């Protein structure tokens, strides 16, 4: 469970911003959203392959710069 400690005199909105950044860095929200519905292994593989192709395309495009 992700938690932060409030610093003395720190506004709540600033502490909330720190919490959101920490959750984003840890990938907690991404994990929760991915568990909302079942994804078949073939769909998972297809999604990962698509992301790898996109990444490879970007690498190839900007390799000459």
C-alpha positions as a LaTeX table, in Angstrom:
\begin{tabular}{lrrr}
\hline
Residue & $x$ (\AA) & $y$ (\AA) & $z$ (\AA) \\
\hline
Unk1 & 0.00 & 0.00 & 0.00 \\
Unk2 & 1.35 & 3.38 & $-1.00$ \\
Unk3 & 1.45 & 6.04 & 1.66 \\
Unk4 & 3.08 & 9.38 & 2.29 \\
Unk5 & 3.63 & 11.31 & 5.49 \\
Unk6 & 2.31 & 14.84 & 5.77 \\
Unk7 & 5.06 & 17.31 & 6.49 \\
Unk8 & 4.46 & 19.90 & 9.18 \\
Unk9 & 2.47 & 22.81 & 7.74 \\
Unk10 & 2.19 & 21.19 & 4.28 \\
Unk11 & $-1.04$ & 21.90 & 2.37 \\
Unk12 & $-3.19$ & 18.85 & 1.61 \\
Unk13 & $-3.25$ & 19.53 & $-2.14$ \\
Unk14 & 0.55 & 19.46 & $-2.28$ \\
Unk15 & 0.64 & 16.18 & $-0.34$ \\
Unk16 & $-2.00$ & 14.76 & $-2.67$ \\
Unk17 & 0.16 & 15.73 & $-5.65$ \\
Unk18 & 3.12 & 13.90 & $-4.07$ \\
Unk19 & 0.94 & 10.82 & $-3.53$ \\
Unk20 & $-0.23$ & 10.84 & $-7.14$ \\
Unk21 & 3.35 & 11.09 & $-8.42$ \\
Unk22 & 4.43 & 8.23 & $-6.17$ \\
Unk23 & 1.55 & 6.03 & $-7.34$ \\
Unk24 & 2.40 & 6.82 & $-10.96$ \\
Unk25 & 6.10 & 5.97 & $-10.46$ \\
Unk26 & 5.26 & 2.66 & $-8.80$ \\
Unk27 & 2.77 & 1.71 & $-11.54$ \\
Unk28 & 0.05 & 0.89 & $-9.01$ \\
Unk29 & $-2.76$ & 2.52 & $-10.96$ \\
Unk30 & $-1.69$ & 0.85 & $-14.21$ \\
Unk31 & $-1.81$ & $-2.55$ & $-12.48$ \\
Unk32 & $-5.24$ & $-1.93$ & $-11.00$ \\
Unk33 & $-6.64$ & $-0.85$ & $-14.36$ \\
Unk34 & $-5.19$ & $-3.88$ & $-16.11$ \\
Unk35 & $-6.95$ & $-6.18$ & $-13.62$ \\
Unk36 & $-10.38$ & $-4.67$ & $-14.27$ \\
Unk37 & $-11.15$ & $-7.28$ & $-16.90$ \\
Unk38 & $-9.65$ & $-10.58$ & $-17.98$ \\
Unk39 & $-7.29$ & $-10.44$ & $-20.91$ \\
Unk40 & $-6.67$ & $-13.65$ & $-22.80$ \\
Unk41 & $-3.02$ & $-14.67$ & $-23.16$ \\
Unk42 & $-3.25$ & $-14.25$ & $-26.93$ \\
Unk43 & $-4.58$ & $-10.69$ & $-26.52$ \\
Unk44 & $-1.80$ & $-9.91$ & $-24.06$ \\
Unk45 & 0.82 & $-11.26$ & $-26.49$ \\
Unk46 & $-0.71$ & $-9.30$ & $-29.38$ \\
Unk47 & $-0.73$ & $-6.06$ & $-27.32$ \\
Unk48 & 2.91 & $-6.52$ & $-26.31$ \\
Unk49 & 3.95 & $-7.26$ & $-29.92$ \\
Unk50 & 2.15 & $-4.14$ & $-31.12$ \\
Unk51 & 3.94 & $-2.02$ & $-28.50$ \\
Unk52 & 7.28 & $-3.57$ & $-29.50$ \\
Unk53 & 6.66 & $-2.81$ & $-33.21$ \\
Unk54 & 5.79 & 0.80 & $-32.36$ \\
Unk55 & 8.90 & 1.17 & $-30.23$ \\
Unk56 & 11.07 & $-0.34$ & $-32.96$ \\
Unk57 & 9.54 & 2.01 & $-35.54$ \\
Unk58 & 10.34 & 5.05 & $-33.35$ \\
Unk59 & 13.89 & 3.81 & $-32.76$ \\
Unk60 & 14.43 & 3.32 & $-36.49$ \\
Unk61 & 12.91 & 6.69 & $-37.34$ \\
Unk62 & 15.12 & 8.66 & $-34.95$ \\
Unk63 & 18.29 & 6.56 & $-35.24$ \\
Unk64 & 19.64 & 8.79 & $-38.04$ \\
Unk65 & 19.39 & 12.01 & $-36.03$ \\
\hline
\end{tabular}
